[in-house]
């Protein structure tokens, strides 16, 4: 089962609201605030993110935080040297 109800979301399968009645655009705002490049995504990709449950959003934020913890050195070199070293 892959519809919204089967995944614990009450959105009628539309992806318009997250778990617990959270407005869908709040999900995108949270992702933006944590550094996700939401604006670069297609409308279809944004729609997928709008349909995330609270648990799914939490997992994404946790993974992003862990990646950010180990990424700054490489990112700094990339920004300084234009990625020429990597």
C-alpha positions in Angstrom: 0.0 0.0 0.0 1.5 3.3 -1.0 -1.4 5.8 -0.7 -1.5 8.5 1.9 -3.8 6.7 4.2 -1.7 3.6 4.2 1.3 5.7 5.2 -0.5 7.3 8.1 -1.3 10.6 6.4 -4.8 12.0 6.3 -4.5 13.9 3.0 -6.7 11.8 0.8 -3.7 10.9 -1.3 -3.2 14.4 -2.5 -0.1 15.3 -0.5 -1.7 18.6 0.5 -1.2 18.2 4.2 1.3 16.5 6.4 0.7 14.2 9.3 -1.4 15.7 12.1 -3.0 18.3 9.8 0.2 20.3 9.4 -0.2 22.7 6.4 1.7 21.3 3.4 3.6 24.5 2.8 4.9 24.5 6.4 6.9 21.4 5.4 8.6 23.3 2.6 9.3 26.2 4.9 10.9 23.9 7.4 13.1 22.3 4.8 14.1 25.8 3.4 15.0 26.9 7.0 17.3 23.9 7.3 19.1 24.6 4.1 17.3 22.4 1.6 17.3 23.9 -1.9 13.5 23.6 -2.3 13.3 26.4 -5.0 15.5 24.3 -7.3 13.1 21.4 -7.3 10.4 20.8 -9.8 6.8 21.3 -8.8 6.3 17.6 -8.8 9.3 17.1 -6.4 8.0 19.8 -4.1 4.6 18.1 -4.1 6.3 14.9 -2.8 7.9 16.9 0.0 4.6 18.5 0.9 3.2 15.1 1.5 5.8 14.0 4.0 4.6 12.8 7.4 6.1 14.4 10.5 8.3 11.3 11.0 9.6 11.5 7.4 10.4 15.2 7.8 12.2 14.5 11.0 14.3 11.7 9.3 15.2 14.1 6.5 16.3 16.8 8.9 18.3 14.4 10.9 20.1 13.1 7.9 20.8 16.6 6.6 22.2 17.6 10.0 24.5 14.6 10.0 25.7 15.3 6.5 26.3 19.0 7.4 28.4 17.9 10.4 30.9 16.0 8.2 30.7 18.3 5.2 32.1 21.7 5.9 35.8 21.0 5.2 35.0 19.7 1.7 32.5 22.4 1.1 35.0 25.1 2.1 37.6 23.7 -0.3 35.0 23.5 -3.0 33.9 27.1 -2.5 37.5 28.5 -2.3 39.0 26.5 -5.2 35.8 26.2 -7.3 35.9 22.4 -6.8 39.2 22.2 -8.7 40.8 20.1 -6.0 38.1 17.5 -5.7 
